[in-house]
Amino acid sequence: MSTDPSTRESSSIYSDASEALAAAHGIHLISSDVPGSDSEDEVAEEFRAILDNPMVGIAVTSPEKHWVRVNQKWAEMIGYSREELSVIDWPKLTHPDDLASDLAQFGRLISGEIDHYSMQKRYIRKDGSTLYAAISVNAVRRGAGLKYAVGLAVDTTQHNPAEHSLADI
């Protein structure tokens, strides 16, 4: 196992996030239950591969609503680079009409009232267009507090008729 603190923190994020994703989707991670199973660093490396999966947007956010880690798919969906997202919090990209309900759910997640939530919401892309997404957010806790929130996002824009011109319908 690495002794570099930055590597350890990164491994911890990936390890915690992989457990949160698994819990949110009813998957039991059994590798840690098997004798001779993968080390924490190997599990973290496997999660990095999952995080970079091009099928869904994945984001790890702080309790303060800052992006901690995002995969390339999320960056492409929202139209910002990973570097740009590192200095923007997610409420600034949330459509104003969806912000109150998302903040309410996130507040319940932070307080410990719930451990996960799913919703349909809109984001404002960098180019000003609207991204419609189905999101699922799961808590990673440290004691009683929220350590991270892990979110999955699926782009549903093409399924929203308001985003298509009359010629496309």
N, C-alpha and C positions, 0 to 999 in steps of 0.2 A: 504494500500500500504506500502511496506517495506521502512524503512528509511535507511537501510544499503546501502551505496554508491555502493558497489560491486554488490549487488543484483539489484539495480536500473540500473546500467550499463548493466548487463546481460539481464534484462528485456527489456531495450532499444534496445539492439542488436536484440533480438528475435522479438520484435515488429516491428522494422524497416525492418528486414529481411523478416518477413512474408508479409509485405506490398509490398516489392520489388518482392518477388516470385509471389505474386498474380498479380501484375502489368505485370510482364514478361509473364504471361500466360493468360492474359485477364480476370482475376477473380476479381470481385469487393467484397471487404471485407465489409459486411453489418452489422456485429455485432456492430460496433461502432455507426451505424446509428439508432439502435433500443433502445428505452427507456428501462432502466434496463439491458442493455447488459453487457457482461463480462468486468471486470476491466482489466487494462493493464497487471497486473500480471497473470490473467487468460488467456489472449490472448498469453502472453509469454509462459505460460505452454503448451498451445495448440500447439504453434509453436515448442517447444522442442519435442513434440510427432511427429510432421511432420519431423523435422530435423533428428530424429532417425529412420525414415522410412527406412526399409531395401531394398526398391526397387531401389532407385537412390542415387548416391553420391551427397551430398550437402556440399558446403563450403562457408564460409564468409571470405573474404580477405580484407586487408587494401589497401589504395591507394599505399602503399609502397610494395605491393605484398606479404605480410606475411599472413599466415593462421591465422585468428582470431578464428574461430570455424569450425570444420568439423564433419560430422556424422560418425558413425562407418562403414557404407557402403563405404564411400569414403576412409577411412583408409584401409579397406580390399581390395578395388580395386587397390590402389596404392602400397599396401604392407608395409606401414609404420604405426606405432602406432600414435595415436593422439598426444602423447607427443613428438615423433620424428618430426612430422609435425609442431609443434609449434616453432621449431627453424630452419626450412627450408622455403625459399620462393618458390613460385610456378615456377618461371622461371628456377630454378635449376633442376626441375623435368620434364620440358617440353622438348620434343624431339628437338634437335638442328635445324632440318629442319622446324619445326613449330613455333619456338620461335619468329622470326621477325614478322610474320603475327599476332600472338597473342598479342605481345607487341604493335603493331600498333593499333589494335582494342582497347586494354586496354587504350592506350594513348588517343584515341578519346573519350572513356568513361570518363576518368579523366577530359578532357578538357570541357566536356559538349556537344561536337558535337553530340554524340549519348547517349542514355540511356540504351541500351542493344545491345548485339550481340550474335550470335550463330555461331558455327563452328565445324568442325571435326578436332580433333588434337590428337597427340600422346604424351604420357608421358613415362618416363623411370621409371619402378617399382624398388623397392629396390633390387630385385633379378637380375636386369639388363634386364629383358624382357620388351617388349613394350606393353603398354596399349593403345588401340585405344578407343577414347571416342567422343561422341557427347556432346558438352557443350553448355549451354545457360547461359549468364552472364547478370545481371541486376544491375544498379546503385541504391544506396541509397544515396541521397544527403543531405548535410547540407548547406543550403543557395546555393551558386553557386558551392561549392566544393563537392567532392566525400567523403562521410563518410565511406561507405563500398561498396564492390561489392559482390553480392550473386550469386553463380554459382550452376547449376545443371549439373550433369554428368551421362551419361548412357554409360556403357561399351559395345562397339561395336566390341570388339576384335574377338569374335566368327564369326562375319559376314565378317571379312577381310581375304580373301583367303591366303594372304601372311603369316598369322600366323598359317596356318594349314600345316601339312606335306602332301606329296603326298598320303600317305596311308589313310588319312582322307578324301580326295576329291573323 
